[in-house]
Each structure stands twice: as C-alpha cells, then as structure tokens.
Amino acid sequence: MVNIDAVKFGELEIDGKIYYSDMTVWWDGKIEFRKKSHVFDMPEFKKVLKRKPDSIVIGTGLAGIVKVPDDVREIAKIKKIKIFVDTSSKAIDIFNGLAKIGKKAVAIIHTTC
C-alpha cells in the first residue's frame, strides 16, 4: 500500500521519498508527475477516469488555491466517483485513509499555495 507521508511548500514525501513537484498518486502505488496547474480541469479528469477510480482526492495546495470546475464535479457525480477537495495537508490524510481501507483512490496533490 502506498502512503503519502507529508507535504511541505514545493515538496511531497511519498513512502519516504521526496518529490519536488505536484504529483498524482494511485491506490496501487503508481506515482506520476503532474503538470503545475491551479485547476483540476476536464482533460486531467478524463485521464484519471481511464483507470476507473472510485474516489479522487484533490489537494488544493497549502492555501487551497486549486479549483475544481463544476463540470468535473457533475460528471464525477454521474459516474458515482467521490471527489474530496481539501488543502493538500488534509487531502493526504483523506487519501491515506481511503487507501488503507482498499478504495481505488487517486490523489492529485498540489504542493505550493
């Protein structure tokens, strides 16, 4: 099981390894670099959908700057995918809890404001 250990300004610690970027973390341990963006937009959402998660956890940064458009939220609701949106420090706790109970969760974590 993958675990997101901590987030600090500009860095994310996953399973003891430090990444200096925004990251996408999957329930099965796959980790991908995420393009810096202050929006979790439809193209990124569609890419995430290809792996059929049951939950998407969006870490909006340390100050909560990342936005999730209404159309993304609406399609997730239709597809019965839970979306959790919170500051990145709270989002990692949500993701770790979901992963621990076996959910097919993906975390999209922004590491700056």
ABEGO torsion letter per residue (X at the ends): XBBBABBBBGBBBBGGBBBBBBBBBBAAGBBBBBBBBABBBAAAAAAAAAAGBABBBBBAEAAGABBBBAAAAAAAAAAGBBBBBBBAAAAAAAAAAAAAAGBBBBBBBBABX
